[in-house]
Amino acid sequence: MVSGIEKEAQLLNSVQTLIKAQSTRMSLYKEFNELNYLKDKCPEEQYYSVCRLVTEGFQEVSNEIQSIEQDMNDEYNRKDIGDMIRRLQEKEKAKLHETVHLQIYTIEARKSDKDYDATLQEHNTRLIEIGNDINEIWDEIRQESTELTYALST
């Protein structure tokens, strides 16, 4: 049987794993966001190869985070943290969706005479709002990690 302290330590370890996975996702996102710049700078096959690798990385991280979410809900009975993770996942999905659309419209704007400024601005605004939402959730998760660390140290 697992003691309360051991269970709390396992919970903290899961939250720290979540934080590491989210940091990896943030790095992947930065790389993905830079692909728009690479589109004109590298051969098409290299661009698509990088796209594929980044997409695979996103999927791996998402699967890992989903597993942690399930553990929070089922194993640790911490639906509050599970809900934070669910909100984070949904916002990250929306961020990726907006980024893809922004990249598509940016490429289209370069190819045509059509004015995409309003559309690009709209997507940029949504990305900023989503980013702010992600930061708020991220702060909640880090706060939870701090509280768990403190509880285990006393």
C-alpha positions, 0 to 999 in steps of 0.5 A: 500500500502506498502512503500519503506522502508517497502518493503526494510525491508521485503526484508531484513527479507527474506534475513535473513531468507535465511541466517538462512535456509542456516545455517541449511542446513550447520548443516544438511550437517555436520551431513550427512557427519558424517554418513559415520563415523557412518555406522560402529559404529551403527546398520544399522537401526539406520544409515538409520533412521538418513539418512532419518531424514537428507534427510527430513531436506534437503528437508524442507530447500531446499523448504524454500530456493526455496520459498525465491528465488521465492519471490526475483524474483516475489515479490521483483523484485530482480532477482540478489538475486534470481540468487544468490540463484539459483546458491547456490541451484545448488552448494549445490545439486552438493555438496550433490551428490559428498558427496553421491558418496564419501561415497559410494566409501569409503564404497566400498573401505572398502569392497573390495581389489579394489583401490579407492584412485584415485576416492576418491581423485577426489571426494574430489577435486570436493567437495573442488571446490564446497565448494569454489564456495558455500563460494563465493556465501554465501559471496555475500548473506551476503554482500547483507544483510549488504548493506540492513541493512545499507540502512535501518539504514540511 
